[in-house]
Amino acid sequence: MTQLVWFRNDLRVADNAALTAACKQQQPVQACFIVTPAQWQEHDWSPARVQFVLDHANALSEELAKLGIPLSFMTATTFADSVEKLEKFCRRESIRHVHFNEEYGVNERRRDKAVKHTLDDIGVAVNKYRDQTVAPVGTILTQQGEPYSVFTPFSRRWRSWVDEAQPTLFPIPKPVGEPVKPLYYEGLPKCFDNPPPRLVETGEDAAHRQLEQFLDDHGGDYKDLRDLPSVDGTSLLSPYLANGVLSGKQCLIAARQQQGMGGNQEGLATWTNEIAWRDFYINILYHYPRISMHRAFKPETEALQWNTPGENFEAGNRATPASPLSTPPCAN
């Protein structure tokens, strides 16, 4: 029986729950990535992000090929169309088990529900994993079993969970067969032509180098430098984290190791708190999906009557001279 790993926003071979589980079965493993240009447009993806994602999907294909796992690229217009594409692929390749890491956006959850229903009907087992956050989504709850809506109590419970659970990383799986020739997605979908120049390096190794450089050079100063626009005092890891080239767990463990080697405790603790913020927001999306549907987090605030800019607003602007110490608008 062949195992299939469906990659989405987890473009890495290290610390990947779905890939690890598939490779443990001691059976042939394949992988796939589905390009969905119209869906990406609907989600306001920029050409820069599409280029980043496809560059890293191609880099992932190279890493998987070393493990004896071919990565196939499919193109579907939207998430809804990807369900049929996946079904046909499973039939053609005699796939019996599909593994993927969960995503928590509304459209993503609808897609995954439809995939499970469709694959169940043809006898393909669907295996889902929660590896997008340090603490699995839904784990950090109040004593009443309710989700947190305020960060500070969430972060306290999150830190307690980390101390108790001592999360560890999934290593890169051992090869499941002889190396294969990697496949690549050539170019970009037409609707994302003319991306800007690449600003970050491609690949997991590049992401880890940036993580190490940040912790060595700026981790201890993070609390003091992170808000200074003129200084590269932040980690610059956002694109890697947003697309799963790095995991939050990898970042947390690296930061704690740096603290153990005598790193600046306060600066690194502040950065670790940002990892908790990331978990918090993903949990908010999971528990309150309306926030990704142009809805307010607090539904009662949707009844507020907002003033629209008009004569009074313009008059106020004219009446307030710009301060020579004001921050220029372009710097905000």
Secondary structure as the mmCIF struct_conf table of DSSP 4:
data_model
#
loop_
_struct_conf.conf_type_id
_struct_conf.id
_struct_conf.beg_label_comp_id
_struct_conf.beg_label_asym_id
_struct_conf.beg_label_seq_id
_struct_conf.end_label_comp_id
_struct_conf.end_label_asym_id
_struct_conf.end_label_seq_id
STRN STRN1 THR A 2 PHE A 7
BEND BEND1 ARG A 8 ASN A 9
BEND BEND2 VAL A 13 VAL A 13
TURN_TY1_P TURN_TY1_P1 ALA A 14 ASP A 15
HELX_RH_AL_P HELX_RH_AL_P1 ALA A 17 CYS A 23
TURN_TY1_P TURN_TY1_P2 LYS A 24 GLN A 25
BEND BEND3 GLN A 27 GLN A 27
STRN STRN2 VAL A 29 VAL A 35
HELX_RH_AL_P HELX_RH_AL_P2 PRO A 37 GLU A 42
TURN_TY1_P TURN_TY1_P3 HIS A 43 ASP A 44
HELX_RH_AL_P HELX_RH_AL_P3 PRO A 47 LYS A 66
TURN_TY1_P TURN_TY1_P4 LEU A 67 GLY A 68
STRN STRN3 LEU A 71 THR A 75
BEND BEND4 THR A 77 THR A 78
HELX_RH_AL_P HELX_RH_AL_P4 PHE A 79 ARG A 92
TURN_TY1_P TURN_TY1_P5 GLU A 93 SER A 94
STRN STRN4 ILE A 95 ASN A 101
BEND BEND5 GLY A 105 GLY A 105
HELX_RH_AL_P HELX_RH_AL_P5 VAL A 106 ASP A 121
TURN_TY1_P TURN_TY1_P6 ILE A 122 GLY A 123
STRN STRN5 ALA A 125 TYR A 129
BEND BEND6 GLN A 132 ALA A 135
HELX_LH_PP_P HELX_LH_PP_P1 PRO A 136 PRO A 136
TURN_TY1_P TURN_TY1_P7 VAL A 137 GLY A 138
STRN STRN6 LEU A 141 LEU A 141
TURN_TY1_P TURN_TY1_P8 GLN A 143 GLN A 144
BEND BEND7 GLY A 145 GLY A 145
HELX_LH_PP_P HELX_LH_PP_P2 GLU A 146 GLU A 146
STRN STRN7 PRO A 147 PRO A 147
HELX_LH_PP_P HELX_LH_PP_P3 TYR A 148 TYR A 148
BEND BEND8 VAL A 150 VAL A 150
HELX_RH_AL_P HELX_RH_AL_P6 PHE A 151 ALA A 165
HELX_LH_PP_P HELX_LH_PP_P4 LEU A 169 PRO A 175
BEND BEND9 VAL A 176 GLU A 178
HELX_LH_PP_P HELX_LH_PP_P5 LYS A 181 LEU A 183
BEND BEND10 GLY A 187 GLY A 187
HELX_RH_3T_P HELX_RH_3T_P1 LYS A 190 PHE A 192
BEND BEND11 ASN A 194 ASN A 194
HELX_LH_PP_P HELX_LH_PP_P6 PRO A 195 ARG A 198
BEND BEND12 VAL A 200 VAL A 200
BEND BEND13 GLY A 203 GLY A 203
HELX_RH_AL_P HELX_RH_AL_P7 GLU A 204 ASP A 217
TURN_TY1_P TURN_TY1_P9 HIS A 218 HIS A 218
HELX_RH_3T_P HELX_RH_3T_P2 GLY A 219 ASP A 221
HELX_RH_AL_P HELX_RH_AL_P8 TYR A 222 LEU A 225
TURN_TY1_P TURN_TY1_P10 ARG A 226 ASP A 227
TURN_TY1_P TURN_TY1_P11 PRO A 229 SER A 230
BEND BEND14 VAL A 231 VAL A 231
BEND BEND15 THR A 234 THR A 234
HELX_RH_AL_P HELX_RH_AL_P9 SER A 238 ALA A 242
TURN_TY1_P TURN_TY1_P12 ASN A 243 GLY A 244
BEND BEND16 VAL A 245 LEU A 246
HELX_RH_AL_P HELX_RH_AL_P10 GLY A 248 GLY A 260
TURN_TY1_P TURN_TY1_P13 MET A 261 GLY A 262
HELX_RH_AL_P HELX_RH_AL_P11 GLN A 265 HIS A 287
HELX_RH_3T_P HELX_RH_3T_P3 PRO A 289 SER A 292
TURN_TY1_P TURN_TY1_P14 MET A 293 HIS A 294
BEND BEND17 PHE A 297 LYS A 298
HELX_RH_3T_P HELX_RH_3T_P4 PRO A 299 ALA A 303
HELX_LH_PP_P HELX_LH_PP_P7 TRP A 306 PRO A 309
HELX_RH_AL_P HELX_RH_AL_P12 GLU A 311 ALA A 319
BEND BEND18 THR A 320 THR A 320
HELX_LH_PP_P HELX_LH_PP_P8 PRO A 321 SER A 323
TURN_TY1_P TURN_TY1_P15 PRO A 324 LEU A 325
BEND BEND19 SER A 326 SER A 326
HELX_LH_PP_P HELX_LH_PP_P9 THR A 327 PRO A 328
HELX_RH_3T_P HELX_RH_3T_P5 PRO A 329 ALA A 331
#
